Amino acid sequence: MEKFLKTAVLAIFMCFSLVGNAQSTQEKRASILTPPYYTNWIGADFFTIATIEHECEVTPVRIVDLTFFYDFGTCFVGMVANTKGVIIQMTLRLFGEKGQEFIQDAMDYGYERIGNGEDLNMRSNGLSISNVEQYRKKTEHGSVYLEVSRNPEFVNEYQIAIYRGK
């Protein structure tokens, strides 16, 4: 129990220091999209919709079931919450160099490519097949996964889902 409390206090301190050290709202938003942040905090009981809205000064531009979509200025971010408001998955769509940099940053942080496959997507112009690459980083609290979907018809578009596995 004592180890758990120490870990919890350290996690909370690190979370607030990461966000608290950012000097502007835009910097806070950008910090959430860095590998150290999402790797350590996705699925943590204090990483909630309310915290994101307060710390990043955002309101949802759309809500679908338990998915909240936010305009972070540089991109739109979807945050999937459980019934307690804890963010269990983040989704984002990046283009061109931003998508490549996002993946490279994750790999530099220790994410390993573990597989690839295909996914069927439905868009307003019909059905299409996307190539999906899966990356994983093992942590002491379970593995965190990135699934990167790219469609040959939309060459510079990266659709990314980030979640923690059990």
C-alpha positions as MATLAB code, in Angstrom:
seq = 'MEKFLKTAVLAIFMCFSLVGNAQSTQEKRASILTPPYYTNWIGADFFTIATIEHECEVTPVRIVDLTFFYDFGTCFVGMVANTKGVIIQMTLRLFGEKGQEFIQDAMDYGYERIGNGEDLNMRSNGLSISNVEQYRKKTEHGSVYLEVSRNPEFVNEYQIAIYRGK';
ca = [
       0.000    0.000    0.000;
       2.835    2.402    0.858;
       4.488    1.777   -2.539;
       1.157    2.448   -4.246;
       0.740    5.753   -2.384;
       4.277    6.842   -3.262;
       3.672    5.957   -6.905;
       0.331    7.774   -6.941;
       1.793   10.920   -5.389;
       4.717   10.838   -7.839;
       2.340   10.359  -10.785;
       0.152   13.260   -9.733;
       3.202   15.474   -9.171;
       4.618   14.599  -12.593;
       1.274   15.195  -14.297;
       0.816   18.616  -12.763;
       4.434   19.587  -13.309;
       4.216   18.663  -16.972;
       1.089   20.737  -17.465;
       1.966   23.366  -14.858;
       5.362   24.129  -16.383;
       3.801   24.963  -19.716;
       3.540   28.715  -19.950;
       0.657   29.070  -22.336;
      -2.524   27.258  -23.191;
      -1.040   26.213  -26.539;
       2.009   24.759  -24.777;
      -0.240   22.808  -22.398;
      -2.158   21.398  -25.347;
       1.066   20.486  -27.147;
       2.496   18.762  -24.050;
      -0.458   16.363  -23.922;
       0.471   15.116  -27.383;
       4.032   14.157  -26.387;
       5.037   10.536  -25.807;
       6.010   11.007  -22.129;
       2.611   12.520  -21.365;
       0.232   10.147  -23.139;
       2.351    7.094  -22.322;
       2.287    7.782  -18.603;
      -1.185    9.191  -18.116;
      -3.673    7.664  -20.547;
      -6.040    5.582  -18.462;
      -4.876    7.104  -15.150;
      -7.779    7.978  -12.860;
      -6.793   11.676  -12.704;
      -6.467   12.051  -16.511;
     -10.075   13.071  -17.038;
     -12.209   15.097  -19.398;
     -12.692   17.716  -16.665;
      -8.921   18.027  -16.175;
      -8.285   18.445  -19.907;
     -11.012   21.071  -20.233;
      -9.702   23.005  -17.231;
      -5.952   22.753  -17.876;
      -6.110   23.249  -21.646;
      -8.954   25.776  -21.585;
     -11.003   23.888  -24.166;
     -14.621   22.954  -24.574;
     -15.809   20.128  -26.791;
     -16.637   21.083  -30.357;
     -18.603   17.840  -30.576;
     -19.574   14.968  -28.303;
     -20.529   11.530  -29.632;
     -21.468    9.087  -26.885;
     -18.396    9.186  -24.600;
     -16.019   10.659  -27.205;
     -15.231   14.340  -26.761;
     -13.681   16.227  -29.675;
     -11.491   19.268  -29.000;
      -9.838   21.852  -31.209;
      -6.265   22.104  -29.927;
      -5.415   24.767  -32.506;
      -2.890   22.637  -34.372;
      -5.180   19.617  -34.671;
      -8.450   18.123  -33.520;
      -8.176   15.553  -30.729;
     -10.811   13.006  -29.795;
     -10.777   11.766  -26.238;
     -12.709    8.640  -25.416;
     -13.792    8.528  -21.781;
     -15.205    5.804  -19.624;
     -18.319    6.456  -17.520;
     -16.160    8.047  -14.792;
     -14.736   10.605  -17.247;
     -11.273    9.002  -17.336;
      -9.651    9.282  -20.761;
      -8.967    5.766  -21.984;
      -8.136    6.554  -25.618;
      -7.013    9.537  -27.650;
      -7.519    9.846  -31.377;
      -6.103   12.436  -33.704;
      -5.624   13.133  -37.357;
      -2.374   14.672  -38.507;
      -1.114   15.594  -41.934;
       2.240   15.375  -43.682;
       5.317   16.125  -41.622;
       3.317   16.470  -38.389;
       2.169   12.864  -38.705;
       5.653   11.616  -39.509;
       7.136   13.597  -36.606;
       4.504   12.249  -34.197;
       5.397    8.654  -35.071;
       9.145    9.339  -34.994;
       8.847   10.987  -31.561;
       7.031    7.891  -30.283;
       9.715    5.605  -31.697;
      12.459    7.781  -30.191;
      10.670    7.420  -26.851;
      10.797    3.623  -27.105;
       7.707    2.570  -29.048;
       8.341   -0.468  -31.219;
       6.503   -1.397  -34.373;
       4.820   -4.711  -33.636;
       2.551   -5.303  -36.591;
       0.621   -4.104  -39.553;
      -2.600   -4.894  -41.307;
      -5.560   -3.386  -43.078;
      -8.750   -1.720  -41.927;
     -11.973   -0.967  -43.758;
     -13.024    2.668  -43.398;
     -16.282    4.331  -44.289;
     -16.102    7.928  -45.505;
     -18.583   10.238  -47.098;
     -17.333    9.179  -50.538;
     -17.612    5.446  -49.862;
     -15.597    2.566  -48.433;
     -11.824    2.386  -48.562;
      -9.014    0.221  -47.237;
      -6.395    1.757  -44.949;
      -3.007    0.367  -43.996;
      -2.585    0.142  -40.223;
       0.701   -0.013  -38.335;
       0.700   -0.845  -34.639;
       3.336    0.374  -32.176;
       3.737   -0.569  -28.516;
       5.636    0.651  -25.486;
       5.703   -1.581  -22.420;
       5.359    0.220  -19.089;
       5.055   -0.987  -15.526;
       1.299   -0.301  -15.732;
       0.670   -2.185  -18.969;
       1.487   -1.526  -22.589;
       0.488    1.605  -24.474;
      -0.416    1.179  -28.131;
      -0.451    3.505  -31.112;
      -2.412    2.432  -34.137;
      -1.544    4.502  -37.176;
      -3.928    4.270  -40.094;
      -2.963    5.570  -43.538;
      -5.056    5.431  -46.662;
      -3.337    5.364  -50.077;
      -6.027    7.729  -51.393;
      -5.105   10.321  -48.739;
      -1.313   10.112  -48.892;
      -0.436   12.729  -46.277;
      -3.091   11.835  -43.705;
      -2.358    9.929  -40.487;
      -5.204    8.761  -38.247;
      -3.782    7.797  -34.871;
      -5.388    6.012  -31.924;
      -3.558    5.829  -28.564;
      -4.708    3.518  -25.760;
      -3.428    1.378  -22.896;
      -3.749   -2.394  -23.089;
      -4.463   -4.531  -20.061;
];
